[in-house]
């Protein structure tokens, strides 16, 4: 039998505080930006939780809270995970 499922995805900047997603791809070919993304531990398959928003985006990655800007968040796409 077929079990129904739901796949929802968006760029990291569109997540709501408290939502969690799994990184599915990076929409950027700029080597410098890709190096920045990987240097802070964001790889395909990484779970990310958006912390409450202030002036920038705070995300949880591998147990660490990281501050990223909107431009970087725009390049990271996630599949939303139901909590």
N, C-alpha and C positions, 0 to 999 in steps of 0.2 A: 504494500500500500504506500501511497505517497503521503508524506507528512508535510503539511504546509510550513513555510518558513518566511521570514521577512529579512530583507537586506536593505539597510538604510546607510547611506554614506554622505559625507560632505567634507569640505575643507575644515581644518582644525579651527579656523577663526569663527565658524558658524556653530560650534558646539555651545551648549548652554552650561553654565556652572554646575558641576556635579556629574555631568555626562562623561561617559568613558567611551573610548574608541580604540580600535586597533589600526595602526598605520598600514595602509594598503599601497600607497605610492607617493612619490614626490613629484609635483608638477613643476619641475625646474631643471634646466640643463646647465645652469651656471655652476661651474665646478667649485667656486668659492662658497656659494650658498650651500651646496650639497655637503661640502666638507664641514661647514658650520653645523648643519643638521646632524651629521653623524658624530661630530665631536661632542655633542651634548647627549649622545646616547639614543637618538631617535633613528631607528632602522625599521625596515618593513617587518611587521609582526609585533612591534612594540606596543604595549598598552599605554594609553595616555588618558589621564583624568584632568578635566579643566577645573581649576580652582576658582573661587569667586573672583569676578573681574574688578579691577581697579583701573589704573591708567594704562596697563599693559596686560598681557596674558600670562597668567601663572599656570603652569601645568605640572602634573606629577608624572615623572618618568623613572621607572625602576626604583621607586621609593624616594626619589629626590624631587624637590620643588625647584622648577626652572622658570625664569622669566624670559619670555620671547616677545619680539615685536610682531605687529600685524602683518608686515611683509613676509616674514618667515612663516607665520601661521598659515598664510594664504597658499603656500606651496606644499603643505603637508595635508594629505587626504587620508581620512580614517573611515572605517566601517564602525558604526555606532554599536556599542555593546549594551544590552539590557542589563540594568543593575538588579 
